[in-house]
Amino acid sequence: MPLRQNRQKAFTLIEMISVIVLLGIIAGLLTPFIAKAMQAYTHSKARAELVAKGRLALERLAREVHQAVPNSLSVLSGGTGVEFARSRAGGRYVERFDNFGTEFSRINLRFRKNANLTRLYIVGTNLNYVAGDVLVIANTSPADLQAGNTATPISGITATTAVGPGNDGTTNGQILSFSGQQFTMESPGKHFSIIDQTVEVGLSGSNLRWFTATGLTNYDGAVDWSNSDPLLIDGVAAVTFFYTPGTPQSTGVLRVDLQIADAGTGETIRLYREIHVRNTP
């Protein structure tokens, strides 16, 4: 039987060169489109990350500002920062002419405007004393708070049954002790606040920094934040704080205009937030 010859077909050198040239041409034509698609994806991702980062920072700021003592917020450093006193707790005090029957029976522990008070009844039993706490009643402006007209350091919080002599007639309250203070105004709602921190948020370079101090330490209308303070957000291209104080009958409004940039892509976004601030003392 005749033997069959096994012939294998192969590319010639010219055919291989031709294919390589064609692939190079196709790749050259497609590269700009692929590069633009990749760039669009990268920039879109950067914008999404900037929006998420900016919203997180503004949300944290809003939560803190909502705890600001009434009429304690002010804008610093030409609109690049804010300062306020943060309230960790609050409640209702007992006023001189309140009718609680036989409860809260000692007149010298009831609130009296222009009286030199050192102790004060409060309703409820859930407050604990923390060193550095400051009592605030009927604050109407940052200037009053800075001057100490509406605030005094607290030295202790005790149960009504723990202080003698005499009978308070109740177990439903506590007694705040503090340095002698004459409050020249009373709260319309008989409300008090307890400050635990002074808070400042301000621009340092391209970063928003978060400064805190115990009680009313550094609550002075001056810039106290620095590069050593905790970071709220980086990559800040610009920020402006505007504050409209409002009135005791209506809330104030803090407006934040924030621009942040991504160094890698050059993308920049701008976020705007309005934060309502309680002003009723």
Buried (B, 14 or more C-beta within 10 A) or exposed (E): EEEEEEEEEEEEEEEEEEEEEEEEEEEEEEEEEEEEEEEEEBBEEBBEBBEEBBEEBBEBBBEBBEBBBBBBBBBBBEBBBBBBBBBEBBBBBBBEEBEBEEBBBBEEBBBBBEEEBBBBBBBEEEBEBBEBBBBBBBBBBBEBBBEEBBBBBBBEBEEBEEBEEEEBBBEEBBBBBBEEBEBEBBBEEBBBBBBBBBBBBBBBEBBBBBBBBBBBEBBEEEBBBEEEBEEBBBBBEBBBBEBEBBEBEEBBBBEBBBBBBBEEBEBBBEBEBEBBBBBBB
